[in-house]
Amino acid sequence: MGDSRLIHGRYRLLDLIGRGGMGEVWRARDESLGRYVAVKCLKPLGAPPDRSSARLLRERFRREARVAAALQHRGVTVVHDFGECDGVLYLVMELLQGRDLSRLLEDDGGRPLPVADVVDIAEQVAEALAYTHEQGIVHRDLKPANIVRLADGTVKLCDFGIARLGHDTGRTSRLTGTGIAMGTPHYMSPEQIGGDEVDRRSDLYSLGCVLYELATGTPPFDLDDAWAVLVGHRDTPPEPPRSHRAELPGYLERIILDLLAKQPEQRPRDAREVARRITAGRTAPAYAPAAVTSRPAPRTRGPVAGGTRLPSWTRGMTTGPKAVGTGPHGTPADPGTGLSGVWTPRPGPDPAGDSLPAPDPAGEPVPGQRPEPPPEAVAALVGRHRAGLSLGRLGRWTEAGEVHRAVAAEREHLLGPDHPDTLASRYEAAFALSRTGRAADALRAYKQVAEARIRALGADHPDTLAARQEMAYALGRLGRHVDAHRVYASVLAARERVMGADHPDTLRCRHNLAVNLGRLGRPEESWRTAREVAAARARVLGPRHPDTLVTRYEVAHALGRLGRWEEALHAYEEVARDRAQALGPDHPDTLAARYEIGISLGRLGRSARALTVYRELIEDRARVQGPDHPETLRARHGLGVGLGRLGRWAEALAEARQVCAIRERVLGPDHPDTLVSRREIAVGLGRLGRWAEALTEYRRVAAARERVLGADHPDTLASRDDEAHCLGRLGRTAEAAELHRGAAAPRSRPVC
């Protein structure tokens, strides 16, 4: 096909990007929507025995294409369209910016991948397979070439259903003399080799073969000819992966060997179980403590530290105990793997006001055009970009930011300020600023990236929308919820228009909008929107997908804000149960839902039951995360509050003192959590009639909040009210009245 051919009057083929036994894959432009896509053109059907056979093949293709198009999961390549043109069957898919695992291994000289990458990929593929298997779909041709890793680390499965179509059209390779239709022998299950009916457990075996190769550099049976490979799959136990590579973790070897069991019933029950085992085995990231205040406050989002963490493909999804942002890599992948062809900026004015010269079709340099950068320099920056991403995944955000800023400066010099790779590094630098609490700096950086992406990619490009969505998150962190709402609403409208209402990124934006509505004091709208998002995510991703559970958690939180605590309690209990089954009982998100159960019970006056919940939670958090972990201390704080509600003030005071001392040592004397505990000490002292001591504690809290937050901050004013109340109990009414007047004055000022 010529590179100017127009398929179905809509898809213009531009560059051939792949060729295989079943056809070709082209980079193309969707002229109707103005976006770039990948078009897979299957080989012409040729001359089948009769018209009936050709009609059956076409119908089978349409059926398989519809199945593939119905899959909606960030770990599965999106199929936009399909059809037939001049006897050629074609599929239109999202254009992926990354490399398949086969190329990834080849580009690294056949060496195995780093252990962390193997685990990361294994986790993502298992989750994607779990989703597709739950839809009743079996891949049947899982191999490294059908798994693509994007620039941000997201992993996508390709060619669902198409492998099965290939068997029907007779285009798969066959082993000489066997008469068995073959895919790729290195990754086939024993039952597939024997021609038996296969189910999802065959995909699990193929996954084991893929992981074995990623971990060791070779497939489990890397023999001289196809027949020997098949005999190995059927009859020979694989060598343990650690016999090739000693540093592989034991849990990973066990999973791989279990996947490679000869009998399907001896393999893991399903891909969801595989994903859970991987999640349980991987190392927890570093912890970034979350702030606690005496009133509802935004909770941090992103991978939650301590214990295990969410599957890596949920990076970028709203996760964690109270997610409110778009998260790391929460959008379609930013470029970052280096140039995969010539990047052509949009025509438009350059900074000096002149038009940018169009590229010369003959490939000759145009006066004023940036020369092609040295490939080795681009590759070196790719490696450094990935190192920055890895630092971020480990929670080392300050170091990650330094790396991304340095890479951004060098990419700007080498590739230009508006090149997608340059903007990818600037985006990641902004994200690091956000994660280190520098919301104002992050907002400025995101705004610059968004403006540059509008110039280079267009206002509705997914990467542009990603930067704008992070702007909204930063605005929310700065307390500018009205501005955040405007940006979220604008991004949501664009995502719905470009991606569709049920696309995972669209639903993520709606989730964030729901959370922000709560911050705006619009709890009814927040609850209604969150409920709609939860229903959509359950339909698209599944009822127990981590994203769905996060939104169901937000529904419960909104119910609490509405004072509907009985319903909130029921919702939190369901989320805790489903998280325990989907993520494990010790996962931080599961523990977070259990904490909210304790809060809800306390609000309903069921303090005795709340104490039981808190005690069990403290024991589990201490075991999983450690006795001094901020979340363990938060559960202990809840226990102290519950003791007070039961009138056991001496015990409550003792608990508050212990928690405060640990928080002061771990978090610092002015940390919001520490100050909340200090206030609880003052409350306990007052309840015990020790008002003079209580006054000292209240004043310490008020002075610290004024120093850290400012005199007019609501928390500071609340502390001054506490101090005035204490003075009144001591009979010092004139001082109390003066404090009350001083605290009331800022509240009465008009808002500019």
RARA-V176514 format. One record per pair of residues at least 24 apart in sequence whose ideal C-beta (glycine too) atoms are under 10 Angstrom apart, sorted by the first residue. I is the first residue (numbers start at 1). J is the second residue. Records with the same first field share a line. If there is no record, write none. Layout:
# RARA-V176514
I->J, J
This chain:
# RARA-V176514
1->26, 39, 41, 85, 86, 88
3->27, 28
5->39, 41, 85, 86, 88
6->31, 85
7->39, 41, 81, 83, 84, 85, 86, 88, 90, 92
8->39, 81, 83, 84, 85, 86, 90, 92
9->85
10->37, 81, 83, 85, 92
11->37, 38, 39, 41, 80, 81, 83, 85, 90, 92
12->39
13->39, 41, 90
14->39, 341
15->341, 342
16->41
17->95, 96, 340, 341
18->100, 145
20->145, 159, 166, 171
21->166, 171, 172, 173, 183
22->89, 159, 162, 163, 165, 166, 169, 171, 172
23->88, 89, 90, 91, 162, 166, 171
24->88, 90
25->91, 93, 95, 158
26->90, 95
27->95, 340, 341
28->90, 92, 93, 95
29->95
30->80, 81, 92, 95
32->81
33->80, 460, 497, 498
34->458, 460, 461, 498
35->80, 94, 95, 458, 460, 461, 462, 498
36->94, 95, 97, 461
37->78, 80, 81, 91, 92, 93, 94, 95
38->77, 79, 80, 91, 92, 93, 94, 95, 96, 158
39->80, 81, 82, 85, 90, 91, 92, 93, 95
40->79, 82, 89, 90, 91, 92, 93, 158, 159, 162
41->85, 88, 89, 90, 91
42->84, 88, 89, 90, 91, 162, 165, 166, 169, 171
43->87, 88, 89, 166, 169, 171
44->86, 87, 88, 89
45->84, 87, 88, 89, 169
46->87, 169, 170, 171
48->169, 170
53->168, 169
54->87
56->168
57->89, 165, 168, 169, 170
58->84, 89
60->161, 164, 165, 168, 169
61->89, 90, 91, 161, 162, 165, 168, 169
62->89
63->161, 165
64->91, 137, 160, 161, 162, 163, 164, 165, 166, 168
65->89, 90, 91, 92, 160, 161, 162, 165
66->161
67->132, 135, 136, 137, 160, 161, 164
68->93, 132, 137, 158, 159, 160, 161, 162, 165
69->93, 160, 161
70->135, 137, 160
71->128, 131, 132, 135, 137, 157, 160, 161, 540
72->131, 135, 500, 502, 503, 504, 507, 539, 540, 541
73->127, 128, 129, 130, 131, 132, 134, 135, 156, 157, 313, 504, 540, 541, 542, 545
74->124, 127, 128, 131, 154, 155, 156, 313, 314, 315, 316, 317, 332, 503, 504, 505, 508, 541, 547
75->124, 125, 126, 127, 128, 129, 130, 131, 132, 147, 154, 155, 156, 157, 311, 313, 314
76->128, 129, 131, 132, 135, 137, 139, 156, 157, 158, 160
77->128, 146, 148, 156, 157, 158, 159, 160
78->156, 499, 500, 503, 504
79->158, 160, 161, 162
80->500
89->162, 165, 169
91->159, 161, 162
93->156, 158, 159
94->156, 332, 462, 499
96->148, 149, 150, 151, 154, 156, 158, 332, 333, 340
97->148, 150, 151, 152, 332, 333, 334, 335, 336, 337, 340, 420, 424, 463
98->148, 149, 150, 151, 152, 153, 154, 155, 156, 333, 335, 336, 337, 340
99->148, 149, 150, 151, 337, 338, 340
100->143, 144, 145, 146, 147, 148, 149, 156, 158
101->125, 143, 144, 145, 146, 147, 148, 149, 155, 210, 213, 214
102->143, 144, 145, 146, 147, 148, 184, 210, 213
103->144, 145, 148, 149
104->144, 147, 148, 149, 214, 337
105->144, 213, 214, 217, 218
106->144
107->379
108->217
109->217
110->213, 217, 218
111->216, 217
112->212, 213, 214, 215, 216, 217, 218, 241, 244, 245, 248
113->149, 213, 214, 215, 216, 217
114->214, 390
115->214, 215, 245, 247, 248, 249, 252, 282
116->282, 283, 312, 390, 393, 394
117->149, 153, 214, 215, 386, 390
118->210, 211, 212, 213, 214, 215, 216, 241, 245, 248, 249, 252, 256, 278
119->211, 214, 215, 248, 249, 251, 252, 255, 278, 279, 281, 282, 283, 312
120->149, 153, 154, 155, 278, 282, 311, 312, 313, 315, 390, 393
121->147, 149, 153, 155, 210, 211, 214, 215, 312, 313
122->155, 207, 208, 210, 211, 214, 215, 252, 255, 256, 259, 274, 275, 277, 278, 281, 282, 311, 312
123->155, 274, 275, 276, 277, 278, 279, 281, 282, 309, 310, 311, 312, 313, 314
124->149, 153, 154, 155, 156, 157, 275, 278, 311, 312, 313, 314, 315
125->155, 156, 157, 203, 207, 210, 211, 214, 271, 274, 275, 278, 313
126->204, 207, 211, 255, 259, 268, 270, 271, 272, 273, 274, 275, 276, 277, 278, 279, 311, 313
127->155, 271, 272, 274, 275, 276, 278, 279, 310, 311, 312, 313, 314, 545, 546
128->155, 156, 157, 160, 271, 275, 311, 313
129->157, 200, 203, 204, 206, 207, 270, 271, 272, 274, 275
130->200, 270, 271, 272, 273, 274, 275, 276, 311, 542, 544, 545, 582
131->157, 271, 272, 540, 541, 542, 545
132->157, 160, 161, 200, 203, 271
133->199, 200, 201, 203, 204, 270, 271, 272
134->200, 270, 271, 272, 542, 544, 545
135->160, 542
136->200
137->161, 164, 200, 203
138->163, 164, 198, 199, 200, 201, 202, 203
139->163, 164, 183, 198, 200, 202, 203, 206, 207
140->164, 166, 167, 183, 188, 189, 192, 198, 202, 203, 206
141->166, 167, 172, 183, 184, 187, 188, 192, 203, 206
142->183, 184, 187, 188, 189, 202, 203, 204, 205, 206, 207, 208, 209, 210
143->183, 184, 186, 187, 188, 206, 207, 209, 210, 213, 219
144->184, 186, 187, 209, 210, 213, 214, 219
145->184, 187
146->183, 184, 187, 206, 210
147->207, 210, 214
149->333, 337
150->329, 332, 333, 334, 335, 336, 337
151->329, 332, 333, 334, 335, 336, 337, 338, 340, 382, 385, 386, 389, 420, 421, 424
152->315, 316, 328, 329, 330, 331, 332, 333, 334, 335, 336, 337, 385, 386, 389, 424, 427, 428
153->312, 313, 315, 316, 328, 329, 333, 336, 386, 389, 390, 393
154->312, 313, 315, 316, 329, 332, 333
155->312, 313
156->313, 333
157->203
164->198
173->226
174->226
175->225, 226, 227, 229, 230
176->225, 226, 227
177->227
178->226, 227, 230
180->230
182->226, 230
184->209, 219, 226, 229
185->219, 221, 223, 225, 226, 227, 228, 229, 230, 232, 233
186->210, 212, 213, 218, 219, 220, 221, 222, 223, 226, 229, 230, 232, 233
187->212, 213, 219, 220, 229, 233
188->226, 229, 230, 233, 234
189->233, 234, 259, 260, 261, 262, 264, 267
190->230, 232, 233, 234, 235, 260, 261, 262, 263, 264
191->233, 234, 262, 263, 264
192->230, 233
193->229, 230, 231, 233, 234
194->230, 233, 234
196->264
198->264
199->264
200->264, 267, 269, 270, 271
201->259, 261, 263, 264, 265, 266, 267, 268, 269, 270, 271
202->264, 267
203->259, 271
204->258, 259, 260, 261, 264, 267, 268, 269, 270, 271, 273, 274
205->233, 259, 260, 261, 262, 264, 267
206->259, 260
207->255, 256, 259, 260, 267, 268, 271, 274
208->238, 241, 255, 256, 257, 258, 259, 260, 261, 267, 268, 274
209->233, 238, 256, 259, 260
210->256, 259
211->241, 252, 253, 255, 256, 259, 260, 274, 278
212->238, 239, 240, 241, 244, 253, 256, 257, 259, 260
213->241
214->241, 256
215->241, 242, 244, 245, 248, 249, 252, 253, 256
216->240, 241, 242, 243, 244, 245, 248, 256
217->244, 245
218->244
220->256, 257, 260
221->260
233->260, 262
234->262
235->262
236->262
237->261, 262
238->262
249->281, 282, 283
250->281
251->277, 278, 280, 281, 282
252->277, 278, 281, 282
254->281
255->281
272->542, 544, 581, 582
275->311, 313, 582, 583
276->308, 311, 581, 582, 583, 584, 587
277->584
278->308, 311, 312
279->307, 308, 309, 310, 311, 312, 582, 583, 584, 587
280->307, 308, 583, 584, 586, 587
281->308
282->308, 309, 311, 312
283->308, 309, 394
284->308, 309, 395, 588, 624, 625
285->309, 392, 393, 394, 395, 396
286->393, 394, 395, 396, 397
287->395, 588, 625, 626, 629, 630, 631
288->395, 397, 435, 436, 437, 630
289->629, 630, 631, 633, 634, 663, 666, 667, 668, 671, 672, 673
290->320, 321, 322, 630, 631, 634, 672, 673
291->437, 630, 667, 671, 672, 673, 676
292->630, 631, 633, 634, 637, 663, 667, 671, 672, 673, 674, 675, 676, 677
293->672, 673, 675, 676, 705, 709, 714, 715, 718
294->672, 675, 676, 679, 680, 701, 714, 715, 718, 719, 722
295->714, 715, 718
296->322, 518, 519, 557, 560, 561
297->322, 519, 672, 715
298->322, 323, 324, 325, 473, 476, 477, 479, 481, 515, 516, 518, 519
299->323, 324, 325, 515, 557, 592
300->324, 325, 435, 437, 477
301->325, 326, 327, 328, 330, 435, 473, 512, 515, 550
302->326, 327, 328, 330, 392, 395, 431, 434, 435
303->327, 328, 392, 393, 394, 395, 588
304->587, 588, 589, 591, 592, 625, 631
305->394, 395, 588, 625, 629, 630, 631
306->586, 587, 588, 591, 621, 624, 625, 626, 629, 630, 631, 632
307->584, 586, 587, 588, 589, 590, 591, 620, 621, 623, 624, 625, 626, 629, 631
308->583, 584, 586, 587, 588, 589, 590, 624
309->393, 583, 587, 588, 589
310->546, 547, 550, 583, 587, 588, 589
311->545, 546, 583
312->393
313->546
314->545, 546, 547, 550
315->389, 392, 393
316->466, 504, 505, 508, 547
317->504, 505, 507, 508, 511, 537, 541, 545, 546, 547, 548, 550
318->507, 508, 509, 511, 512, 515, 533, 546, 547, 550, 551, 553, 554
319->546, 547, 549, 550, 553, 588, 589
320->546, 550, 553, 588, 589, 592
321->550, 553, 557, 588, 589, 590, 591, 592, 593, 595, 596, 631, 634
322->515, 550, 553, 554, 557, 592, 596
323->508, 511, 512, 515, 546, 547, 550, 551, 553, 554, 589
324->473, 476, 477, 484, 511, 512, 514, 515, 516, 518, 519, 550, 554
325->431, 434, 435, 469, 470, 472, 473, 474, 476, 477, 508, 511, 512, 515
326->431, 434, 465, 466, 469, 470, 472, 473, 488, 491, 505, 508, 509, 511, 512
327->431, 435, 469, 470, 473, 508, 512
328->389, 392, 393, 397, 400, 428, 431, 432, 434, 435, 470
329->389, 392, 393, 427, 428, 431, 466
330->431, 466, 469, 470, 473, 504, 505, 508, 509, 512
331->427, 462, 463, 464, 465, 466, 467, 468, 469, 470, 495, 505, 508, 509
332->461, 462, 463, 465, 466, 499, 503, 505
333->424, 462, 463, 466
334->385, 389, 420, 421, 423, 424, 425, 426, 427, 428, 431, 449, 453, 462, 463, 466, 467
335->382, 385, 419, 420, 421, 422, 423, 424, 425, 427, 463
336->381, 382, 385, 386, 388, 389, 404, 407, 411, 420, 421, 423, 424, 425, 427, 428
337->378, 379, 382, 385, 386, 421, 424
338->373, 375, 377, 378, 379, 380, 381, 382, 383, 385, 411, 415, 421
339->372, 373, 375, 378, 379, 382, 415, 419, 420, 421
342->372
343->370, 415, 416, 418, 419, 420, 421, 456
344->456
345->370, 416, 418, 419, 420, 455, 456, 457
346->418, 454, 455, 456, 457, 458
348->418, 455, 456
349->455
350->418
351->417, 418
356->418
370->414, 415, 416, 419
371->414
372->415
373->411, 413, 414, 415, 416, 419, 421
374->414
377->410, 411, 413, 414, 415
378->411, 414, 415, 421
380->407, 410, 414
381->406, 407, 408, 410, 411, 414, 415, 421, 422, 425
382->407, 411, 421
383->407
384->410, 411, 425
385->411, 421, 424, 425, 428
388->425, 428, 429, 432
389->424, 428, 431
391->432
392->428, 431, 432, 435
395->435
396->432, 435
397->431, 432, 433, 434, 435, 436, 437, 438
398->432, 433, 435, 436
399->432
400->428, 429, 431, 432, 435, 436
401->428, 429, 430, 431, 432, 433, 434, 435, 436, 438, 441, 442, 445
402->429, 432
403->428, 429, 432
404->428, 429, 430, 431, 432, 433
405->429, 430, 432, 433, 445
408->445, 449
416->456
417->448, 452, 455, 456
418->451, 452, 453, 454, 455, 456, 457
419->452, 456
420->452, 453, 456, 457, 461, 463
422->449, 452, 456
423->448, 449, 450, 452, 453, 456, 457, 463, 464, 467
424->449, 453, 463
425->449
426->452, 453, 467
427->452, 453, 463, 466, 467, 470
430->467, 470, 471, 474
431->467, 470, 473, 474
433->474
434->470, 473, 474, 477
437->477
438->474, 477
439->473, 474, 475, 476, 477, 478, 479, 480
440->474, 475, 477, 478
441->474
442->470, 471, 473, 474, 477, 478
443->470, 471, 472, 473, 474, 475, 477, 478, 480, 483
444->471, 474
445->470, 471, 474
446->470, 471, 472, 473, 474, 475
447->471, 474
450->487
458->498
459->490, 494
460->491, 493, 494, 495, 497, 498, 499
461->494, 498
462->494, 495, 498, 499, 503, 505
464->491, 494
465->490, 491, 492, 494, 495, 498, 499, 505, 506, 509
466->491, 505
467->491
468->494, 509
469->494, 495, 505, 508, 509, 512, 513
472->509, 512, 513, 516
473->512, 515, 516
475->516
476->512, 515, 516, 519, 520
479->519
480->519
481->515, 516, 517, 518, 519, 520, 521, 522
482->516, 519, 520
484->512, 513, 515, 516, 519, 520
485->513, 516, 517, 519, 520, 522
487->512, 513, 516
488->512, 513, 514, 515, 516, 517
489->513, 516
501->536, 540
502->536, 537, 539, 540, 541
503->540
504->536, 537, 540, 541, 545, 547
506->533, 536, 540
507->532, 533, 534, 536, 537, 540, 541, 547, 548, 551
508->533, 537, 547, 550, 551
509->533
510->536, 537, 551
511->536, 537, 547, 550, 551, 554
512->554
514->551, 554, 555, 557, 558
515->550, 551, 554, 557, 558
517->558
518->554, 557, 558, 561, 562
521->561
522->558, 561
523->557, 558, 559, 560, 561, 562, 563, 564
524->558, 561, 562
525->558
526->554, 555, 557, 558, 559, 561, 562
527->554, 555, 556, 557, 558, 559, 560, 561, 562, 564, 567, 568
528->555, 558
529->554, 555, 558
530->554, 555, 556, 557, 558, 559
531->555, 558, 559, 571
534->571
542->582
543->574, 578, 582
544->575, 577, 578, 579, 581, 582, 583
545->578, 582
546->579, 582, 583, 587, 589
548->575, 578, 582
549->574, 575, 576, 578, 579, 582, 583, 589, 590, 593
550->575, 579, 589
551->575
552->578, 579, 593
553->579, 589, 592, 593, 596
556->593, 596, 597, 600
557->596, 599
559->600
560->596, 599, 600, 603
563->603
565->599, 600, 601, 602, 603, 604, 605, 606
566->600, 603, 604
567->600
568->596, 597, 599, 600, 603, 604
569->596, 597, 598, 599, 600, 601, 603, 604, 606
570->597, 600
571->596, 597, 600
572->596, 597, 598, 599, 600, 601
573->597, 600
576->613
585->620, 624
586->620, 621, 623, 624, 625
587->624
588->621, 624, 625, 629, 631
590->620
591->617, 620, 621, 624, 625, 631, 632, 635
592->617, 631, 634
594->620, 621, 635
595->621, 631, 634, 635, 638
596->638
598->635, 638, 639, 641, 642
599->638, 641, 642
601->638, 642
602->638, 641, 642, 645
605->645
606->642, 645
607->641, 642, 643, 644, 645, 646, 647, 648
608->642, 645, 646
609->642
610->638, 639, 641, 642, 643, 645, 646
611->638, 639, 641, 642, 643, 645, 646, 648
612->642
613->638, 639, 642
614->638, 639, 640, 641, 642, 643
615->639, 642
627->662
628->662, 663, 665, 666, 667
629->662, 666
630->662, 663, 666, 667, 671, 673
632->659, 662
633->658, 659, 660, 662, 663, 666, 667, 673, 674, 677
634->659, 663, 673, 676, 677
635->659
636->662, 663, 677
637->663, 673, 676, 677, 680
640->677, 680, 681, 683, 684
641->680, 683
643->684
644->680, 683, 684, 687
647->687
649->683, 684, 685, 686, 687, 688, 689
650->684, 687, 688
651->684
652->680, 681, 683, 684, 687, 688
653->680, 681, 682, 683, 684, 685, 687, 688, 690
654->681, 684
655->680, 681, 684
656->680, 681, 682, 683, 684, 685, 697
657->681, 684, 685
660->697
669->700, 704
670->703, 704, 705, 707, 708, 709
671->704, 708
672->704, 705, 708, 709, 715
674->701, 704
675->700, 701, 702, 704, 705, 708, 709, 715, 719
676->701, 715
677->701
678->704, 719
679->705, 715, 718, 719, 722
682->719, 722, 723, 726
683->722
685->726
686->722, 725, 726, 729
689->729
691->725, 726, 727, 728, 729, 730, 731, 732
692->726, 729, 730
693->726
694->722, 723, 725, 726, 729, 730
695->722, 723, 725, 726, 727, 729, 730, 732
696->726
697->722, 723, 726
698->722, 723, 724, 725, 726, 727
699->723, 726, 727
702->739, 743
710->746
711->742, 743, 746
712->743, 745, 746, 747, 749
713->746
714->746, 747
716->743, 746
717->742, 743, 744, 745, 746, 747
718->743
719->743
720->744, 746
